[in-house]
Amino acid sequence: MMSAYNESYLDDAMQNLGDMIEYAVCDCGYDPDIFFGWFISSGVASKFEKGNPKYITGMSGFELAEAVLKATNIEFPGIAPTHPDFKGREYWAGWILAYYQWQSGRRFEDIVADGLTLSTIFGMYIHHEADNSKFVESADAIIRRNKEARKSKLHTIRKARGFTQQQLSDASGVALRMVQLYEQKQNDLSRAQVNVVISLAKALGCEVEDLID
């Protein structure tokens, strides 16, 4: 997967995101996952992950936190950052998350939705002295497990329509076993024949795009 932006910006981006999380959690006392939700909803995360130089290199962590709070209409406390000599897990969590987002090219919103929250990363602090690739491997495994455990869109929409798997099979003309395999994600619906996906969507009264995970 293509990296989110040029590697020449990466060191600054990692440091600034680490400083932002450290400031928000340690100096301001915000819950890490709540604050990161503000980061995403504020639109600052989108600018950061796309490599906007103003946000990844032109603003300090303190200034990033201020931008997040102002964009979400939360009163900025104005507390001065402590800049501790020792950078702990809060700094590392932001630092390594910036690396992971850059390396994967994925949106912060999607990374968090797949279970890689800040509080989860705090629990992975054991990796802080290891090569970044070790964190990437662990993070990928967490996301993969969460995706596998999540119900497919086909399953969710079928249940919402009140259909059993057999009823959906009868209505769509798609074999019951195929419906089961698509719901269990053992077969990838995005790679199914077009007429199969169209038949399922028509039977469920939804758009084809609604069924693709």
C-alpha positions in Angstrom: 0.0 0.0 0.0 1.3 3.5 -0.9 2.4 5.6 2.1 0.3 8.6 3.0 2.9 11.2 2.2 6.6 11.7 1.5 8.9 10.1 4.0 10.9 13.4 4.4 8.0 14.6 6.5 7.7 11.5 8.6 10.0 12.3 11.5 8.2 15.7 12.1 4.8 14.1 11.8 5.6 11.4 14.4 7.1 13.8 16.8 4.2 16.3 16.5 1.5 13.6 16.9 3.4 12.2 19.9 3.6 15.7 21.5 -0.1 16.3 20.8 -1.2 13.1 22.6 1.2 13.7 25.5 0.0 17.2 25.9 -3.7 16.3 25.7 -3.5 13.3 28.0 -0.8 14.3 30.5 -1.1 18.1 30.7 -4.8 18.5 30.0 -6.1 15.3 31.5 -8.3 14.3 28.6 -9.3 10.6 28.1 -7.0 9.4 25.2 -9.8 7.8 23.2 -12.2 10.7 23.6 -9.6 13.2 22.6 -8.6 11.2 19.6 -12.2 11.1 18.6 -12.2 14.9 18.7 -9.0 14.8 16.6 -10.9 12.8 13.9 -14.2 14.7 14.0 -12.4 18.1 14.0 -11.0 17.4 10.5 -7.5 17.9 11.7 -6.8 14.2 11.4 -7.8 14.2 7.7 -5.4 17.1 7.0 -2.7 15.3 9.0 -3.1 11.9 7.3 -3.1 13.5 3.8 0.3 15.1 4.5 -0.7 18.7 4.7 2.6 20.4 5.6 0.9 23.0 7.8 -0.3 20.2 10.1 2.5 17.6 10.0 5.4 20.0 10.1 4.2 23.5 10.5 2.4 23.0 13.9 3.7 21.8 17.2 1.9 19.2 19.2 0.6 21.9 21.4 -0.8 23.8 18.4 -2.3 20.7 17.0 -4.2 20.1 20.2 -5.4 23.7 20.2 -6.6 23.4 16.7 -8.5 20.2 17.5 -10.3 21.7 20.5 -11.2 24.9 18.7 -12.6 23.0 15.7 -14.8 21.0 18.0 -15.9 24.0 20.0 -14.3 22.8 23.2 -12.7 25.4 25.4 -9.0 25.4 25.1 -7.5 25.2 28.6 -4.4 27.1 27.6 -2.2 25.0 29.9 1.5 25.3 29.0 3.1 22.0 27.8 5.5 20.5 30.3 7.9 19.1 27.7 9.3 16.4 30.0 12.7 15.0 29.3 11.3 11.5 29.5 8.9 10.7 26.8 6.5 8.0 28.1 3.8 5.8 26.6 1.5 8.7 25.7 4.1 10.3 23.5 5.1 6.9 22.1 1.5 6.0 21.3 1.0 9.1 19.1 4.5 8.8 17.7 4.0 5.1 16.6 0.4 5.7 15.4 1.7 8.5 13.1 4.2 5.9 11.7 1.5 3.3 11.3 -0.9 5.6 9.5 1.9 6.7 7.2 3.1 3.2 6.5 -0.4 1.8 5.9 -1.9 4.8 4.1 -5.1 4.2 6.0 -7.3 6.9 7.6 -7.1 7.4 11.3 -10.8 7.0 11.4 -10.6 3.5 9.9 -7.7 2.5 12.0 -9.6 3.3 15.2 -12.8 1.7 13.9 -10.9 -1.5 13.4 -9.9 -1.5 17.0 -6.5 0.1 17.1 -7.4 2.8 19.6 -5.0 4.9 21.6 -5.8 2.9 24.8 -5.1 -0.3 22.9 -1.7 1.2 21.8 -1.0 2.2 25.4 -1.2 -1.5 26.2 1.4 -2.2 23.5 4.1 -0.1 25.1 6.2 -3.2 25.4 7.2 -2.5 21.7 8.5 1.0 22.4 12.2 -0.1 22.2 11.7 -2.6 19.3 11.9 -1.9 15.6 8.8 -0.2 14.3 8.1 -3.3 12.2 7.2 -5.2 15.4 4.5 -2.8 16.2 3.2 -2.9 12.6 3.0 -6.7 12.8 1.1 -6.6 16.1 -1.2 -3.8 14.9 -2.0 -5.6 11.7 -2.9 -8.7 13.7 -5.2 -6.8 16.0 -7.0 -5.2 13.0 -7.2 -8.5 11.2 -8.8 -10.2 14.3 -11.3 -7.4 14.7 -12.3 -7.5 11.0 -12.8 -11.3 11.1 -14.9 -11.0 14.2 -17.1 -8.2 12.8 -20.4 -9.2 11.2 -20.5 -8.9 7.4 -22.6 -6.2 5.9 -24.6 -8.9 4.1 -25.4 -10.5 7.5 -26.3 -7.1 9.1 -28.6 -6.1 6.2 -30.3 -9.5 6.0 -31.0 -9.5 9.7 -32.4 -5.9 9.5 -34.7 -7.0 6.7 -36.0 -9.9 8.8 -34.8 -12.6 6.3 -33.4 -16.0 7.2 -30.5 -17.2 5.1 -32.9 -19.7 3.4 -35.3 -16.9 2.6 -32.6 -14.8 1.2 -31.4 -17.7 -0.9 -34.9 -18.3 -2.2 -35.5 -14.6 -3.0 -32.2 -14.0 -4.7 -31.6 -17.4 -6.4 -28.1 -17.6 -4.7 -27.4 -21.0 -3.2 -27.9 -21.2 0.6 -24.3 -22.4 1.0 -23.0 -19.4 -0.9 -25.0 -17.0 1.2 -23.5 -18.6 4.3 -19.9 -18.4 3.0 -20.3 -14.7 2.1 -21.8 -13.9 5.5 -18.9 -15.8 7.2 -16.4 -14.0 5.0 -15.0 -17.3 3.9 -15.8 -16.1 0.4 -15.2 -12.5 -0.6 -18.4 -10.9 -1.8 -16.5 -8.2 -3.5 -15.0 -10.8 -5.8 -18.3 -12.6 -6.6 -19.8 -12.5 -10.0 -21.6 -9.3 -10.6 -25.0 -11.0 -11.1 -24.7 -12.6 -7.7 -24.2 -9.4 -5.9 -26.9 -7.7 -7.9 -29.4 -10.5 -7.1 -28.6 -10.3 -3.4 -28.9 -6.5 -3.4 -32.2 -6.6 -5.2 -33.7 -9.2 -2.8 -32.6 -7.1 0.1 -33.8 -3.8 -1.4 -30.4 -2.1 -1.1 -27.5 -0.9 -3.3 -24.7 -3.2 -4.3 -22.2 -1.0 -2.6 -24.1 -1.5 0.7 -23.1 -5.2 0.7 -19.4 -4.8 0.1 -17.2 -4.9 3.3 
